[in-house]
Structures are given as C-alpha cells and as structure tokens.
Amino acid sequence: MENVFKDKKYIQEIALQSINDGVFVFDRNRKIHVFNTACERIGGFSKEEVKKNDYSCLDIFKCHSSDGPNLSLCPGLELFEGKRSKISREYLIKTKDGGQKWVITNYSSIKNEKGEIEYVVGVISDITERKRFNNEFIKSKTLSTLGQFSSELAHEIKNPLNAITIQLLLLEREINKNNLNSKKELHEVVRVVKEEIARLNKLMEDCLEFARSGNLNRTYEDVGQIIKELSALVNPHADLKGVNIHLKIGERCPQILIDKDKLKQALLNIIINAIEAMPGGGDVNIKVKKEDDCLKISLKDTGPGIPKEQHDNVFNLFYSTKSDGTGVGLTITQNIIQAHGGNIRFRNLKKGAEFIIDLPIS
C-alpha cells in the first residue's frame, strides 16, 4: 500500500511539472510553496531561485495593468477573505529578463482540515501571442473597414458637394441680376447650402469616430451602473416619444475591464435606434446578467422589427433605413464590442427586435 501512495505522489509530481500552464501555491504572506516548470518558463525564475531567495509571488511576477501601475490588490489575496472561492484576472507581468507578458490567472482557495483557507493556488496561462493576434486582427479589420469607409465616403461627399456647387451658381446668378425681388429664392439657396454642409460635417465626425472606435482605455467598471446612467440620460427623450425603458440588472454581475465611454457610445447607438423606431410609443427592455464566462446584455424593443431582406446589412457601413441617417452608428457599435473581445448579434421577435451583446468577464 505504501508503494501505491508513493507511485501516486510521483505521478502527481510528474503531472504538475508536465502541464503547459503554470501552477503556483502561496500563503497569506504571498510566500511561494509550489512552483512548477511552466511557471519557470513564463516568469524566467527557476524553482531553486524562488526557494533560495524566499521570493513571494509579487517578487516574481510584479503583476501590473497595461498603463503601468502595480495591481493595488493581489487578486489571489482576495480569496483569503472567504467571500469567494475562485477568481480570474487578466494582467501584465514582468519577467526576469525585464520583458512583459500578458497572462490570465485563475485563483482557487485551498482549505485545511478545519475548513480554514490556508493557501491559494494560481493557474497562470501565457496569452501574449493570443493578445498580439487579437490586437493585430482588430487593427487589420479597422484598417480594412476604413479603406471601405474612404471609398464610400468619397461617394457620399460627392453628392452634397454637387448640390452646394449648383446652389452657389444659382446664388451667383441672382447676385449678378441684382434683382431685389429674389430675396426669398436667395434665402432658400442659403438654407440648402447650410443643410448640405451640415451633412458633410456629420460624415466627417462619423469617420473620425469610427477611426477611434477600436482604441480602448480600459478600467474595471460596473456595466449595470453604466446602463443605469444611460437610462437616466435618454429617459427625457424616450418620454417625449412615449417610450418606456425597463432595466433588469443581475445581482451577481462582476466588474469587468472595459472602456466606459466607448461602451456607453455603443449601447447608446442601439437604445436611440430603438426609441426612434417606435414613433407611436413602446417599450425598451434592457437586461444584464452573468452567463458562464461572459456578461450578457440584451436590448429588446417592441417596434416594427427589421425586415428579413435587411438582416445581412444591419452592421454594414453606410447602411441606414432612416432618411437622415449616415449608417455608421451600428458599425461603430460592432467595432467597439469586437475590440473588447466580445460579439454582438440581433434577432427578430414577433414584435420588435433584440440586440444581444456578450462581453468577456476576464
């Protein structure tokens, strides 16, 4: 029987040293008690160095955010408070050679015979290449769409410029006539020119907004609170349209790493579209809940829905069903959500439409 136990311990040790993810165990003082081979590869420190120098996990990984400062509170130490048994975080670490790596670490608590939390185990994965690929993908997608944007923008600008040119020619003709009875016509010409210039300005603003939509400045935020702020912002406009906004925020929604202003913009585009799709009044139902490793946001209206023949064009650049729309809002929304590593989709309902957003929690 003793040999069986020895064999099991040997197998466990071999398994621990063979897995691709780093595994380390530390106590309340952050002292390292277990440090496997993958941890050595990720951080650059050997197990012998860690033991000899009595390094803590902070000494080894120097966990910090993308803007530089060290994490104010070690995620693993939160578990010793006993409020949670597991936690997951994404952050940067510094390696022994001075480099940086993006990692995701999943922390779990280890209890002793008395049920007291004695240690925390961290399973650390190097996601540097994945992050680099994702960032390159977002940049590539944004540049590709900007190329399309430039082509479409040139076409869109051409029409108002032609209109402005014609109106200015008419204005020049009336001025040359010096006909005082044509004041009304001149005012109409000026009105048209102003409208077309305003339209060009809107296109330029949308172009700049889209170009910036993939650049994120992330902080940990409460998405439920953001939606409450948005609801308060649009309620006066919704009231004028006879639209009621209903919120349902899940109780166990964690804070997630997002660009607060960009996410507000993405959600606002959908909410405003929903309100304007119901000129006779209706309801907008917004729900937020945690589902597996995602935060799911549902925005549902009771409007006319989206015709089937338009489904493939909903997120297309410059596609709009509104006479005064530029067709950029939902494209910007999609770009912002995808830049966060999330996805957005929609589905038609018997009455209305629903946009569903999934944002990764870690």
Secondary structure, DSSP 8 states (H G I E B T S, - for coil): -HHHHHHHHHHHHHHHHHSSSEEEEE-TT-BEEEE-HHHHHHH---HHHHHHTT-BHHHHH--B-TTS-B-SS-HHHHGGGTS-SEEEEEEEEE-TTS-EEEEEEEEEEEE-TTS-EEEEEEEEEE-HHHHHHHHHHHHHHHHHHHHHHHHHHHHHHHHHHHHHHHHHHHHHHHHHHT-GGGHHHHHHHHHHHHHHHHHHHHHHHHHHHHHHTT----EEE-HHHHHHHHHHHHHHHHHHTTEEEEEEE-TT---EEE-HHHHHHHHHHHHHHHHHT-TT-EEEEEEEEEETTEEEEEEEE-S----GGGGGGTTSTT--SSTT--S-HHHHHHHHHHHTT-EEEEEE-SSSEEEEEEEE--
